[in-house]
């Protein structure tokens, strides 16, 4: 009888410890990293490896018509298509507590995602990204877009041919070659279609802006500079060019890990 009581007491104590441990333990958020124009999920390779090493589940999808999906490039691919790419990934994979990172053009994408499924998101991180507001397109959102049109980067054609990665601040010759070999055309309507939001920008989620300042692209600087003293934003900088995931992956990874805590 005494042995039975001891066994029961042991089981009760063990069960109590397990419950206590489960209550203390917190799951890490999931990262979804969304690439910018002309790029693909491949550009996050080093950052993804670093985040996985830190035990974060990490997704790096390529948007429709881009990266490994370049064979599906067509005129119907739009900004809304790319927003749905990420919404469907998050919903179909049943992801919760997502740290959603958008680089460059993908700032417009993650803003659209947050407008639809904020309940699945942890925070929004804009990595040297476009800040596109309701009723704007990625082209019309930037005050200096007209200058880019004159350079024929944003001519009104069906697709935008890729430009050299040196424009994105990549200077190492081996990295320039590696990136240039992987850049693909950008569907026109991803830049030309208006972003229609039903809620306020960011949909009340925590928002972070990481400016890549060495040097920062002029087309991004005007709007991002205004966030420095904006209490709705956390404003951070990286001393590197636009493609920080290529040129400074370790430092970027460390910053993302801190932001996820």
C-alpha positions as CSV (number, residue, x, y, z in Angstrom):
1,X,0.0,0.0,0.0
2,X,2.8,2.4,0.9
3,X,4.6,1.6,-2.4
4,X,1.4,2.4,-4.3
5,X,1.2,5.8,-2.5
6,X,4.8,6.5,-3.3
7,X,4.3,5.6,-7.0
8,X,1.2,7.8,-7.2
9,X,3.0,10.7,-5.5
10,X,5.9,10.3,-7.9
11,X,3.5,10.4,-10.9
12,X,1.7,13.4,-9.6
13,X,4.9,15.3,-9.1
14,X,6.3,14.3,-12.5
15,X,3.0,15.4,-14.2
16,X,3.1,18.8,-12.3
17,X,6.7,19.4,-13.4
18,X,5.8,18.7,-17.0
19,X,2.8,21.1,-16.9
20,X,5.0,23.7,-15.4
21,X,7.7,23.3,-18.0
22,X,5.1,23.4,-20.8
23,X,3.7,26.7,-19.4
24,X,7.2,28.3,-19.3
25,X,8.3,27.1,-22.7
26,X,7.4,29.5,-25.6
27,X,7.6,28.6,-29.3
28,X,9.7,30.8,-31.5
29,X,8.0,32.7,-34.3
30,X,8.2,31.6,-37.9
31,X,10.1,33.7,-40.5
32,X,8.7,34.3,-44.0
33,X,11.2,36.2,-46.0
34,X,9.9,37.8,-49.2
35,X,12.4,38.8,-51.9
36,X,12.4,42.1,-53.9
37,X,12.1,42.8,-57.7
38,X,14.0,40.6,-60.1
39,X,15.2,38.4,-57.3
40,X,13.9,35.0,-56.0
41,X,13.9,33.0,-52.8
42,X,17.5,32.0,-53.6
43,X,18.7,35.4,-52.4
44,X,18.0,34.6,-48.8
45,X,20.2,31.4,-48.8
46,X,22.7,32.5,-46.2
47,X,20.2,34.3,-44.0
48,X,17.9,31.3,-44.1
49,X,20.7,29.0,-43.1
50,X,21.6,31.3,-40.2
51,X,18.0,31.5,-38.9
52,X,17.5,27.7,-39.2
53,X,20.7,27.3,-37.1
54,X,19.1,29.5,-34.5
55,X,16.1,27.1,-34.5
56,X,13.7,29.3,-36.4
57,X,11.4,27.8,-39.0
58,X,12.0,29.8,-42.1
59,X,10.3,30.1,-45.5
60,X,11.8,31.8,-48.5
61,X,9.2,31.6,-51.3
62,X,9.8,32.8,-54.8
63,X,7.0,34.9,-56.1
64,X,5.0,34.0,-59.2
65,X,7.0,34.3,-62.4
66,X,10.2,34.8,-60.6
67,X,13.2,32.7,-59.4
68,X,12.5,29.0,-60.1
69,X,9.1,30.0,-61.4
70,X,10.5,32.2,-64.2
71,X,9.1,29.7,-66.8
72,X,5.6,30.8,-65.6
73,X,6.1,34.5,-66.3
74,X,3.0,36.0,-68.0
75,X,1.2,39.2,-68.4
76,X,-1.5,38.5,-65.8
77,X,0.9,38.3,-62.9
78,X,0.2,41.4,-60.7
79,X,0.9,42.9,-57.3
80,X,-2.2,41.2,-56.1
81,X,-0.9,37.8,-57.4
82,X,2.2,38.2,-55.3
83,X,0.2,39.2,-52.3
84,X,-1.9,36.0,-52.7
85,X,1.3,34.0,-53.1
86,X,2.3,34.9,-49.6
87,X,-1.2,34.7,-48.1
88,X,-1.7,31.2,-49.5
89,X,1.6,30.0,-48.3
90,X,0.9,31.2,-44.7
91,X,-2.7,29.8,-44.7
92,X,-2.0,26.5,-46.4
93,X,1.0,25.8,-44.3
94,X,-1.1,26.9,-41.3
95,X,1.6,29.3,-40.1
96,X,1.0,31.4,-37.0
97,X,3.1,34.1,-35.2
98,X,4.8,34.9,-38.5
99,X,7.6,37.5,-38.6
100,X,7.0,38.8,-42.2
101,X,10.0,40.3,-43.9
102,X,9.8,42.2,-47.2
103,X,12.8,43.4,-49.1
104,X,12.6,46.3,-51.5
105,X,9.5,45.9,-53.8
106,X,8.2,43.3,-51.4
107,X,7.4,46.1,-48.9
108,X,4.2,46.5,-51.0
109,X,3.6,42.8,-50.9
110,X,3.8,42.4,-47.1
111,X,1.6,45.5,-46.6
112,X,-1.1,43.8,-48.7
113,X,-0.7,40.5,-46.7
114,X,-1.0,42.3,-43.4
115,X,-4.2,43.9,-44.6
116,X,-5.8,40.5,-45.1
117,X,-4.4,38.1,-42.4
118,X,-3.1,40.2,-39.5
119,X,-4.1,37.5,-37.0
120,X,-1.4,35.2,-38.3
121,X,1.4,37.7,-38.1
122,X,3.8,38.7,-35.3
123,X,5.3,41.8,-36.9
124,X,6.2,43.4,-40.2
125,X,9.9,44.1,-41.1
126,X,10.6,46.3,-44.1
127,X,14.1,45.7,-45.3
128,X,15.1,48.8,-47.3
129,X,11.6,48.4,-48.7
130,X,9.0,50.4,-50.6
131,X,6.3,52.0,-48.5
132,X,3.3,51.8,-50.7
133,X,0.1,53.3,-49.3
134,X,-3.6,52.8,-50.3
135,X,-4.3,53.8,-53.8
136,X,-0.7,53.9,-54.9
137,X,1.3,51.5,-57.0
138,X,5.0,50.7,-56.4
139,X,5.8,53.0,-59.3
140,X,3.7,56.0,-58.2
141,X,4.7,55.6,-54.5
142,X,8.2,56.9,-54.9
143,X,8.8,60.6,-55.5
144,X,11.8,59.7,-57.7
145,X,10.0,57.2,-59.9
146,X,10.0,59.6,-62.8
147,X,13.8,59.5,-62.8
148,X,13.8,55.8,-63.0
149,X,11.3,55.9,-65.9
150,X,13.8,58.1,-67.8
151,X,16.4,55.4,-67.3
152,X,13.9,53.0,-68.9
153,X,13.9,50.8,-65.9
154,X,10.2,51.3,-65.5
155,X,9.0,51.7,-69.1
156,X,5.5,50.6,-69.6
157,X,6.2,47.2,-71.1
158,X,4.9,43.8,-70.2
159,X,8.0,43.0,-68.2
160,X,11.1,44.7,-66.8
161,X,14.4,43.2,-67.7
162,X,16.8,42.7,-64.8
163,X,19.5,45.2,-64.1
164,X,22.9,44.5,-62.7
165,X,23.2,43.7,-59.1
166,X,25.7,46.6,-58.8
167,X,22.7,48.8,-58.7
168,X,21.7,47.0,-55.5
169,X,25.0,47.7,-53.8
170,X,26.7,44.4,-54.6
171,X,30.3,45.1,-55.3
172,X,32.3,41.9,-54.8
173,X,32.9,40.5,-58.3
174,X,32.0,36.9,-57.4
175,X,28.8,38.0,-55.7
176,X,27.9,40.2,-58.7
177,X,28.3,37.2,-61.0
178,X,26.3,34.9,-58.7
179,X,23.4,37.3,-58.3
180,X,23.3,38.5,-62.0
181,X,23.1,34.9,-63.2
182,X,19.9,34.4,-61.1
183,X,18.0,37.7,-61.6
184,X,14.8,37.3,-63.7
185,X,12.4,39.6,-65.4
186,X,9.8,41.4,-63.3
187,X,6.1,41.3,-64.4
188,X,4.9,44.9,-65.3
189,X,1.7,44.8,-63.3
190,X,3.5,44.0,-60.1
191,X,4.8,47.6,-60.3
192,X,1.8,49.1,-62.2
193,X,-1.1,47.8,-60.2
194,X,-2.5,49.9,-57.3
195,X,-2.5,48.6,-53.8
196,X,-6.0,48.7,-52.3
197,X,-6.1,48.5,-48.6
198,X,-9.2,48.0,-46.4
199,X,-7.4,48.9,-43.2
200,X,-4.7,51.4,-42.1
201,X,-1.2,50.8,-43.3
202,X,0.3,47.9,-41.3
203,X,-3.1,46.9,-39.9
204,X,-2.0,47.7,-36.3
205,X,0.9,45.3,-36.3
206,X,4.3,46.2,-34.9
207,X,6.4,47.6,-37.8
208,X,10.2,47.8,-38.2
209,X,12.1,49.5,-41.0
210,X,15.8,48.5,-41.7
211,X,17.5,51.0,-43.9
212,X,20.6,49.9,-45.8
213,X,22.6,53.1,-45.8
214,X,25.9,52.5,-47.6
215,X,24.5,53.9,-49.8
216,X,20.7,53.9,-49.5
217,X,18.8,53.9,-52.8
218,X,17.5,57.4,-53.4
219,X,14.1,56.1,-54.5
220,X,13.6,54.7,-50.9
221,X,15.3,57.4,-48.8
222,X,12.6,60.2,-49.0
223,X,9.9,58.1,-47.3
224,X,12.0,56.0,-45.0
225,X,13.8,59.0,-43.5
226,X,10.4,60.2,-42.2
227,X,10.2,57.0,-40.0
228,X,13.2,57.9,-37.9
229,X,11.2,59.8,-35.3
230,X,7.8,58.1,-35.9
231,X,6.6,56.3,-32.7
232,X,4.7,53.8,-34.8
233,X,8.0,52.4,-36.2
234,X,11.2,50.9,-35.0
235,X,13.9,52.4,-37.3
236,X,17.2,50.5,-37.7
237,X,20.1,50.7,-40.1
238,X,22.7,48.4,-41.7
239,X,25.9,49.8,-43.1
240,X,25.7,48.1,-46.4
241,X,24.0,48.4,-49.8
242,X,20.5,47.5,-50.8
243,X,21.0,43.7,-51.1
244,X,21.9,43.2,-47.4
245,X,21.0,39.5,-47.5
246,X,23.8,39.1,-50.0
247,X,26.4,41.6,-48.8
248,X,25.9,41.4,-45.0
249,X,23.9,38.2,-44.3
250,X,25.4,37.5,-40.8
251,X,24.7,41.0,-39.5
252,X,21.2,41.0,-41.0
253,X,20.5,37.5,-39.5
254,X,21.6,38.7,-36.1
255,X,19.3,41.7,-36.3
256,X,16.3,39.6,-37.4
257,X,16.9,37.2,-34.5
258,X,16.9,40.0,-32.0
259,X,13.7,41.5,-33.5
260,X,12.0,38.1,-33.2
261,X,12.5,37.9,-29.4
